[in-house]
Amino acid sequence: MSADSRDPREKEEMRRALETSFAAVAGGSVGVGVDVQLISEIHSDNPNFLERNFTPAEIAYCRAAPDPRASFAGRWAAKEAVVKAKMNVRPQGKNYTRGGGAPLIEIEILPGSSGAPVVIQHGGALENAREIGIAEIKVSISHSGDYVAAAAIALPGGKDFSK
Ligand SMILES: CC(C)(COP(=O)(O)OP(=O)(O)OC[C@H]1O[C@@H](n2cnc3c(N)ncnc32)[C@H](O)[C@@H]1OP(=O)(O)O)[C@@H](O)C(=O)NCCC(=O)NCCS
């Protein structure tokens, strides 16, 4: 079968896999991001703010956590760290950020079976991750007193965000 007679979706998958492989070989394909957040700055008592920035599953998880305000703020910091890690893959590339006030709901962070947070992207966030050539982002969150911190690393290859 010639490449041109392939299904367009299959061709797109091949293109993406090649792009990711080339990026990995060329280097500079890993992105890092970090964020420190004062817990009191996150409006975790405001339902509109929560609905704009957190999915129902995230809200349920944080509300059930031992310190819900810290868990909301930690998740917020992790989402900001994810944005920074994505932009850090190609520091001289396109800026996909929409400013500090833009909603972060398209970046969802839920616990995996080990308890470690897992990043699931949706909508525009998923689209631009694919454009950048990122297949997986790992995050880590920490709470300490009045502050939370989060780190993120964007990686080529690996599993699809949408799963
Ligand atoms: C870029 C952004 C993450 C910065 O966050 P912040 O809390 O305002 O800033 P912080 O104090 O944590 O970090 C500042 C540092 O971020 C870094 N930074 C700025 N813009 C950045 C970008 N586009 N990508 C990566 N890092 C960036 C800079 O190094 C800056 O420090 P410097 O100015 O001294 O160099 C934030 O403004 C933003 O755009 N958030 C995402 C909103 C969005 O796009 N939502 C939709 C996502 S689905």
The ligand as an ORCA input file, in Angstrom:
! r2SCAN-3c Opt
* xyz 0 1
  C       2.620     32.033     32.178
  C       1.953     31.841     33.527
  C       1.902     30.328     33.831
  C       2.833     32.558     34.577
  O       2.315     32.262     35.853
  P       2.389     33.328     37.067
  O       1.816     32.666     38.270
  O       1.816     34.618     36.590
  O       3.896     33.640     37.254
  P       4.977     33.010     38.242
  O       5.362     34.055     39.214
  O       4.576     31.689     38.794
  O       6.182     32.733     37.227
  C       6.844     33.757     36.567
  C       7.805     33.141     35.584
  O       7.080     32.339     34.653
  C       7.872     32.234     33.467
  N       7.002     32.388     32.313
  C       6.409     33.515     31.855
  N       5.702     33.244     30.742
  C       5.877     31.929     30.497
  C       5.408     31.065     29.482
  N       4.625     31.472     28.475
  N       5.799     29.780     29.542
  C       6.602     29.316     30.520
  N       7.061     30.093     31.517
  C       6.704     31.387     31.492
  C       8.919     33.334     33.497
  O      10.210     32.754     33.643
  C       8.532     34.146     34.732
  O       9.637     34.656     35.425
  P      10.530     35.875     34.778
  O       9.539     36.857     34.221
  O      11.326     36.372     35.928
  O      11.371     35.224     33.716
  C       0.510     32.432     33.588
  O       0.532     33.819     33.410
  C      -0.403     31.845     32.539
  O      -0.387     32.247     31.384
  N      -1.208     30.838     32.931
  C      -1.931     29.991     32.025
  C      -3.290     30.515     31.599
  C      -3.752     29.688     30.401
  O      -3.166     29.708     29.338
  N      -4.837     28.925     30.616
  C      -5.329     28.016     29.640
  C      -4.619     26.691     29.799
  S      -5.603     25.353     29.260
*
